[in-house]
């Protein structure tokens, strides 16, 4: 039995819709220790956040 060489093909064109934002991730019920610093209540990085419709830093 001979081994076949894998065929390397160029990537196909990207889909028009893309996958950005297709599966939003909700961090609402995560323990604080598992959240990235920018998503914690104290927000040590000062990243702007929208909380209850209001923008805060």
N, C-alpha and C positions, 0 to 999 in steps of 0.2 A: 504494500500500500504506500503510495507516494504522498508526501506532504504538499499541500497546496499553499501557495504564497498568497497572503491576504491582498486583496485588491484595494488600493487607496483611491478613493474618488473625491473630486473637489466638492465642497459644500454646495448645497442647492441654494437658490435665492431665498432670502429671508421672507417669511410670510408677511403679508401686508399689515395684519393686525398687531403682530408682535406679542410678546408675553409680558411686557412691562405692565404691572398693575393687574394682571389677570387673576392672581390669587393673593388678595390682600392678607396681611398677617395682623391678627389682633393680639395685642399684648396686655389686654385689660385684666385678665385674671392671673397673670404671671407673678410669682413672688418677686419682691424688689431685688433680691440678690441676683436673679437671673436676667434682669433687664439691662440693656446697654445704658451707660451713664446718661446719655442724652434723653432717655425716656423715663428716668426716675423722677419722683416728685420734687426732689431738691434740684434737679437739672444742673449738675456742676459745670457743664460745658456752656450753659447759657444759650442753648439752641432754641429758636422760636418754636413754640408749641401752640396748637389750637386746642383749647380745653373748653368744652361746652359752648363751642362756637366763638369763643373769644381768643384772640391772639395774645400770647404772653411770652415773655423771654425769661 
